[in-house]
Amino acid sequence: MQYIKMYDNLTFSRIAMGFWRLLEWNYTDDELLNLIEKCLDFGITTFDHADIYGNYTAEAKFGNALKKKPSLRNKMQIVTKCGIVYQSETARVKYYNYSENYIIQQVEKSLKNFGTDYIDLLLLHRPSPLMNPEEVSNAFKELYTSGKVRTFGVSNFLPHDFSMLKSYLNVPLITNQVELSPLNMENLENGVMSLCLAERIHPMIWSPLAGGRIFTSQEDAAVRLRETLEIIRKEQNAEGIDQVVYSWLLTHPAGLIPIVGSGENIEFIRRAADSTKYTLTPEQWFMIWTAVKGHKVP
Ligand SMILES: NC(=O)c1ccc[n+]([C@@H]2O[C@H](COP(=O)([O-])OP(=O)(O)OC[C@H]3O[C@@H](n4cnc5c(N)ncnc54)[C@H](OP(=O)(O)O)[C@@H]3O)[C@@H](O)[C@H]2O)c1
């Protein structure tokens, strides 16, 4: 495993583990504890959550597993997000809330759920037209000075959203968590990666395997992609095409941190962790780009 410095005294593993799908895995607390320990054995120390995952239950499930071995807390970095409100008995529509009180309230809940007294990194889940940056700034200031949140970042922000928010804050934004995979290259082309390079920050990458579509999609681009990934897999002597996809992401100069979405198959997680040992040549990197686009670079 490789590690990457995110900020003073905050280092992430190059491969993070994501818990969006935690409830689908149907783990008991002991089984989940075993999964967490396996990740740590593989060198994965960064765990990605959100208040809403598992319809607001995933954080507490993770916290219950952690309570069985509290000594693991300081061996990991907990990332969580807030700002999305799901439709429910108390919310007539799904919406975004970034008021000062709501951000603080959600962090208090996350701390309780995890059974911890600090979050390593708090992300604002999505930009909102109603986000008042002064309220966000006040919330961040309070959460930082009380020691409840060590660092802050955003998710799914375009460069103009990022720059606007940054200009109001007294604390740095240390990452932008965005979607990126060979089957979704939008964030490679819209300025987000250039922003990360200019800001010297490392983006966290969600759905690195396109939510599994890399393996299953029958679209022409995906079929061409799989053929190309297999050629490169053989050249790199990698175990699976998943590792070639992770290394396609890891090769980018912005220092990307792919988040693994698979939790039931421990082998998938081990392979993801091991993918840090491969580096694609520029030619191999563009073979993947070309396969998906269906044409050569200009
Ligand atoms: N910030 C945001 O807005 C946002 C949005 C979405 C996700 N996320 C974060 O990103 C994480 C990853 O997203 P994701 O779950 O969509 O990631 P992904 O890795 O693109 O997709 C995971 C899916 O691919 C399947 N899969 C098939 N073969 C696989 C293999 N060899 N290795 C790994 N997975 C394989 C998995 O199936 P099995 O489960 O059967 O293994 C799982 O259903 C989430 O857990 C969450 O933490 C953030």
PDBQT file of the ligand as one rigid body, heavy atoms in Angstrom, charges set to zero:
ROOT
HETATM    1  N1  LIG A 301     -19.442  11.356  -2.790  1.00  0.00    +0.000 N 
HETATM    2  C1  LIG A 301     -20.432  10.767  -3.445  1.00  0.00    +0.000 C 
HETATM    3  O1  LIG A 301     -21.366  11.422  -3.939  1.00  0.00    +0.000 OA
HETATM    4  C2  LIG A 301     -20.419   9.272  -3.584  1.00  0.00    +0.000 A 
HETATM    5  C3  LIG A 301     -21.346   8.648  -4.427  1.00  0.00    +0.000 A 
HETATM    6  C4  LIG A 301     -21.295   7.250  -4.563  1.00  0.00    +0.000 A 
HETATM    7  C5  LIG A 301     -20.326   6.527  -3.862  1.00  0.00    +0.000 A 
HETATM    8  N2  LIG A 301     -19.447   7.161  -3.029  1.00  0.00    +0.000 N 
HETATM    9  C6  LIG A 301     -18.404   6.413  -2.283  1.00  0.00    +0.000 C 
HETATM   10  O2  LIG A 301     -17.662   5.640  -3.205  1.00  0.00    +0.000 OA
HETATM   11  C7  LIG A 301     -17.637   4.270  -2.783  1.00  0.00    +0.000 C 
HETATM   12  C8  LIG A 301     -17.469   3.360  -3.963  1.00  0.00    +0.000 C 
HETATM   13  O3  LIG A 301     -18.531   3.539  -4.904  1.00  0.00    +0.000 OA
HETATM   14  P1  LIG A 301     -19.108   2.274  -5.683  1.00  0.00    +0.000 P 
HETATM   15  O4  LIG A 301     -19.627   1.288  -4.716  1.00  0.00    +0.000 OA
HETATM   16  O5  LIG A 301     -20.019   2.763  -6.735  1.00  0.00    +0.000 OA
HETATM   17  O6  LIG A 301     -17.724   1.705  -6.301  1.00  0.00    +0.000 OA
HETATM   18  P2  LIG A 301     -17.411   0.738  -7.532  1.00  0.00    +0.000 P 
HETATM   19  O7  LIG A 301     -16.167   0.031  -7.176  1.00  0.00    +0.000 OA
HETATM   20  O8  LIG A 301     -17.422   1.507  -8.804  1.00  0.00    +0.000 OA
HETATM   21  O9  LIG A 301     -18.627  -0.283  -7.607  1.00  0.00    +0.000 OA
HETATM   22  C9  LIG A 301     -18.759  -1.317  -6.689  1.00  0.00    +0.000 C 
HETATM   23  C10 LIG A 301     -19.660  -2.351  -7.299  1.00  0.00    +0.000 C 
HETATM   24  O10 LIG A 301     -18.919  -3.053  -8.290  1.00  0.00    +0.000 OA
HETATM   25  C11 LIG A 301     -19.069  -4.444  -8.076  1.00  0.00    +0.000 C 
HETATM   26  N3  LIG A 301     -17.876  -5.213  -8.470  1.00  0.00    +0.000 N 
HETATM   27  C12 LIG A 301     -17.840  -6.204  -9.378  1.00  0.00    +0.000 A 
HETATM   28  N4  LIG A 301     -16.597  -6.694  -9.510  1.00  0.00    +0.000 NA
HETATM   29  C13 LIG A 301     -15.815  -6.013  -8.675  1.00  0.00    +0.000 A 
HETATM   30  C14 LIG A 301     -14.436  -6.067  -8.374  1.00  0.00    +0.000 A 
HETATM   31  N5  LIG A 301     -13.586  -6.896  -8.990  1.00  0.00    +0.000 N 
HETATM   32  N6  LIG A 301     -13.965  -5.222  -7.445  1.00  0.00    +0.000 NA
HETATM   33  C15 LIG A 301     -14.792  -4.366  -6.815  1.00  0.00    +0.000 A 
HETATM   34  N7  LIG A 301     -16.133  -4.262  -7.057  1.00  0.00    +0.000 NA
HETATM   35  C16 LIG A 301     -16.640  -5.079  -7.998  1.00  0.00    +0.000 A 
HETATM   36  C17 LIG A 301     -19.341  -4.583  -6.597  1.00  0.00    +0.000 C 
HETATM   37  O11 LIG A 301     -20.052  -5.773  -6.432  1.00  0.00    +0.000 OA
HETATM   38  P3  LIG A 301     -20.010  -6.618  -5.070  1.00  0.00    +0.000 P 
HETATM   39  O12 LIG A 301     -20.591  -5.727  -4.026  1.00  0.00    +0.000 OA
HETATM   40  O13 LIG A 301     -20.852  -7.801  -5.391  1.00  0.00    +0.000 OA
HETATM   41  O14 LIG A 301     -18.590  -6.958  -4.800  1.00  0.00    +0.000 OA
HETATM   42  C18 LIG A 301     -20.157  -3.347  -6.272  1.00  0.00    +0.000 C 
HETATM   43  O15 LIG A 301     -21.534  -3.582  -6.495  1.00  0.00    +0.000 OA
HETATM   44  C19 LIG A 301     -18.952   4.128  -1.988  1.00  0.00    +0.000 C 
HETATM   45  O16 LIG A 301     -18.937   3.052  -1.074  1.00  0.00    +0.000 OA
HETATM   46  C20 LIG A 301     -18.999   5.453  -1.256  1.00  0.00    +0.000 C 
HETATM   47  O17 LIG A 301     -18.148   5.398  -0.118  1.00  0.00    +0.000 OA
HETATM   48  C21 LIG A 301     -19.478   8.523  -2.894  1.00  0.00    +0.000 A 
ENDROOT
TORSDOF 0
